[in-house]
Every structure is written in structure tokens, then in C-alpha cells.
């Protein structure tokens, strides 16, 4: 395995019963985990599934070896046994669009993870980057839309939406973008699809 272009590290875990109590200390640790004060940590939690995601955004893209993610994962697993199914992945940012509600703090973080069917990655990327995500970013209630490739763990593609309300997903402008002819052709080409709605962990709840 070789170094890959990396814009963020993604920490994913399921918390054992009562494990949510460790999250404030965990997030504080992640801010200094790579000994880089420029890293920005954005954390989100899905309470019904006890699912935790934290993005460690690098100030600029770097070529990172897989050992960087593996070492961070080993440290976290040793320090916080409540973190189950722990994975640390290198993410490469493919798209980043400021949303129509960019000046409003995000309350929810919605992630669509998927693997493209064989041979469909080029068109899926074109659809995501030229129609789908730019269109969804313009919907009122969307703070930011970003897409990443996961270089270490599947699914390969992560489409991430920071939202003001969950109802944004069912709003007429959002549904209009989801129901275009191109979208109808692309969505059946998703495999291993995971859709998750998280609460954004603000400074107040850390």
C-alpha cells in the first residue's frame, strides 16, 4: 500500500453502551492527535445507532501513508475501549460546495456512502460533480455539500451534506434535484449503499 492524496482523516466507530460519555475527551484528543494545530475536527453522532464519525480536516492536501491512519486507530482503540468497529480512513476531497444556507450553523450531517457498479465511476463522478451535488447545495437548508473518496475502507464514495434541518431532505427543491432523469439513471448503479443522518456535535455538546 502506498501514500495517497489526503484531505482529511475519518474516524468511524460504534460506541458500546454508555460510551457516549467519552466523546468530549475523544474529540479533544483528536484535535491534537496528529500534532498539527491547524487540523479542524468536525464530529457527528447518530444516537439511535450509537454511530460516531469525526473528520480531521487537514489545512492542505498531503500524501499520507496508510500507517498514519493505522497508528491513529491503534492509539484510539487502546485509549478508548468503548469504541467498537473502529476504522480510520484517509479521505480525498473531490468536491466542496458552499450551500444556500452557508451562514447558518449546521445542525445535522447527512452521509450517503456507496460503491459504484463496475465501470460506472466516471459517469457517477460527473453526475455528482456537475448536477447532483451543486444542485443540492443550492437548496435552502443546505449549509455545505462535499464528496470524498475513501482510500482505506469501503464504501468508496462519501457524499456529505451539512443541513440546518432534517426536513431539507424532503423539501420540494431537494426532491426535484433527486428526481432528474440523470439521477434516475445513476442511482441504480449504487451498491453497498449506506445512508446515515447524524447530529452535528457543536462546541456546546462537546
Phi, psi and omega per residue, in radians:
X1 nan 2.526 -3.030
X2 -2.119 3.000 3.061
X3 -1.162 2.533 3.128
X4 -2.288 2.726 3.068
X5 -1.082 2.216 -3.044
X6 -2.296 2.210 3.064
X7 -1.854 -0.358 -3.130
X8 -2.764 2.707 2.938
X9 -1.861 2.395 3.132
X10 -1.932 2.134 3.046
X11 -1.768 2.145 3.131
X12 -2.159 2.389 3.124
X13 -2.761 2.715 2.921
X14 -1.830 2.306 -3.088
X15 -1.612 2.351 3.041
X16 -1.116 2.876 -3.135
X17 -0.912 2.229 -3.118
X18 1.389 0.018 -3.036
X19 -1.253 -0.304 -3.118
X20 -1.052 -0.371 -3.130
X21 -1.125 -0.364 -3.099
X22 -1.467 -0.194 -2.971
X23 -1.059 -0.758 3.117
X24 -0.995 -0.793 3.127
X25 -1.171 -0.671 3.133
X26 -1.072 -0.808 -3.117
X27 -1.137 -0.689 3.081
X28 -1.052 -0.716 3.126
X29 -1.123 -0.727 -3.094
X30 -1.096 -0.518 -3.129
X31 -1.111 -0.441 -3.113
X32 -2.081 0.152 -3.002
X33 -1.091 -0.581 -3.116
X34 -1.769 0.212 3.122
X35 0.959 0.771 -3.120
X36 -2.409 1.897 -3.055
X37 -1.253 -0.179 -3.134
X38 -1.502 -0.153 -3.113
X39 -1.192 2.347 3.066
X40 -1.872 2.209 -3.123
X41 -1.798 2.176 3.056
X42 -2.076 2.045 -3.028
X43 -2.031 2.613 -3.132
X44 -2.560 2.629 -3.048
X45 -2.421 2.305 3.020
X46 -1.843 1.799 -3.022
X47 -1.141 -0.766 -3.123
X48 -1.009 -0.615 -3.137
X49 -1.754 0.026 -3.090
X50 0.912 0.695 -3.047
X51 -1.818 2.263 -3.091
X52 -2.088 2.274 3.012
X53 -2.173 2.369 3.016
X54 -2.364 2.240 3.122
X55 -1.794 2.157 3.068
X56 -1.763 1.670 -3.050
X57 -1.423 2.173 3.109
X58 -1.416 2.619 -3.131
X59 -1.128 -0.549 3.070
X60 -2.619 2.753 -3.098
X61 -1.090 2.409 3.084
X62 -2.278 2.763 2.951
X63 -1.560 1.933 -3.094
X64 -1.972 2.399 3.040
X65 -1.319 2.676 3.091
X66 -1.054 -0.400 -3.131
X67 -1.116 -0.460 3.127
X68 -1.130 -0.827 3.114
X69 -1.168 -0.720 -3.115
X70 -1.118 -0.702 -3.127
X71 -1.163 -0.742 3.101
X72 -1.103 -0.737 3.114
X73 -1.049 -0.744 -3.137
X74 -1.131 -0.694 3.121
X75 -1.125 -0.789 -3.121
X76 -1.142 -0.719 -3.129
X77 -1.112 -0.671 -3.140
X78 -1.242 -0.663 -3.049
X79 -1.439 -0.555 -3.090
X80 -2.249 1.483 -3.139
X81 -1.060 -0.325 3.134
X82 -1.206 -0.233 3.122
X83 -1.431 1.897 -3.128
X84 -1.825 2.715 -3.111
X85 0.892 0.679 -3.064
X86 -1.220 2.311 3.072
X87 -2.411 2.431 3.017
X88 -2.151 2.199 -3.020
X89 -2.231 2.619 3.016
X90 -1.564 2.229 -3.131
X91 -1.951 2.384 3.019
X92 -1.888 2.146 -3.101
X93 -1.369 2.201 3.136
X94 -1.809 -0.426 -3.092
X95 -2.738 2.510 3.078
X96 -2.604 1.959 -3.065
X97 -2.123 2.221 3.012
X98 -1.206 2.404 -3.066
X99 -1.588 3.009 3.128
X100 -1.092 -0.481 -3.119
X101 -1.897 0.640 -3.040
X102 -1.055 -0.429 -3.114
X103 -1.498 -0.039 -3.130
X104 -1.818 2.356 3.134
X105 -1.069 2.406 3.088
X106 -1.289 2.422 3.105
X107 -1.907 -0.509 -3.105
X108 -2.219 2.641 3.117
X109 -2.236 1.997 -3.078
X110 -1.905 2.259 -3.070
X111 -2.194 2.287 3.003
X112 -1.996 1.980 3.119
X113 -1.886 2.439 -3.136
X114 -2.817 2.762 2.939
X115 -1.856 2.304 3.086
X116 -1.291 2.567 3.000
X117 -1.061 2.672 -3.099
X118 -0.932 2.258 3.082
X119 1.515 -0.105 -3.040
X120 -1.771 -0.038 -3.075
X121 -1.044 -0.768 -3.129
X122 -1.030 -0.801 -3.116
X123 -1.262 -0.650 3.086
X124 -1.062 -0.721 3.112
X125 -1.122 -0.733 3.123
X126 -1.094 -0.756 3.113
X127 -1.107 -0.843 3.136
X128 -1.009 -0.798 -2.937
X129 -1.484 -0.393 -3.081
X130 -1.898 -0.444 -3.138
X131 -2.115 -1.004 -2.882
X132 -1.156 -1.054 -3.048
X133 -1.263 -0.678 3.032
X134 -1.048 -0.647 3.111
X135 -1.165 -0.767 3.138
X136 -1.186 -0.571 3.115
X137 -1.082 -0.512 -3.112
X138 -1.421 -0.085 -3.138
X139 -1.331 2.277 3.065
X140 -0.965 2.320 -3.075
X141 1.824 -0.241 3.084
X142 -1.641 2.142 -3.125
X143 -1.538 -0.718 -3.131
X144 -2.789 2.563 3.039
X145 -2.209 2.220 -3.099
X146 -2.401 2.598 3.098
X147 -2.273 2.408 -3.107
X148 -2.282 2.752 2.905
X149 -1.893 2.331 -3.141
X150 -1.647 2.009 -3.055
X151 -1.515 -0.069 -3.048
X152 -2.158 -0.547 -3.091
X153 -2.431 2.505 3.054
X154 -1.395 2.892 -0.109
X155 -1.120 2.765 -3.030
X156 -1.218 -0.756 -2.988
X157 -1.813 2.357 3.035
X158 -2.154 2.068 3.012
X159 -1.820 2.078 -2.988
X160 -2.062 2.345 -3.116
X161 -2.276 2.118 3.008
X162 -1.599 2.236 -2.963
X163 -2.222 2.677 3.055
X164 -1.436 -0.715 3.122
X165 -2.398 2.705 3.060
X166 -1.179 -0.489 -3.105
X167 -1.132 -0.270 3.085
X168 -0.961 -0.634 -3.097
X169 -1.125 -0.466 -3.129
X170 -1.809 0.136 -3.105
X171 -1.284 2.637 -3.133
X172 -0.952 -0.739 3.133
X173 -1.112 -0.657 3.127
X174 -1.159 -0.814 -3.119
X175 -1.126 -0.571 3.127
X176 -1.108 -0.668 3.105
X177 -1.235 -0.669 -3.134
X178 -1.182 -0.431 -2.990
X179 -1.840 0.379 3.067
X180 -1.223 2.866 3.117
X181 -1.056 -0.723 3.140
X182 -1.137 -0.726 3.105
X183 -1.045 -0.715 -3.142
X184 -1.108 -0.535 3.100
X185 -1.365 -0.573 -3.032
X186 -1.451 -0.694 -3.008
X187 -1.029 -0.633 3.084
X188 -1.149 -0.195 3.141
X189 -1.572 0.033 3.019
X190 -1.345 2.500 2.946
X191 -2.385 2.784 -3.122
X192 0.911 0.745 -3.028
X193 -1.367 2.340 3.080
X194 -2.253 2.152 3.096
X195 -2.053 2.174 -3.055
X196 -2.401 2.331 3.040
X197 -1.822 2.194 -3.137
X198 -2.007 2.707 2.874
X199 -1.520 2.308 3.061
X200 -1.243 2.328 3.107
X201 -1.563 1.760 3.141
X202 -1.391 3.014 3.114
X203 -1.032 -0.532 -3.109
X204 -1.193 -0.569 -3.111
X205 -1.809 0.314 3.005
X206 -1.737 nan nan
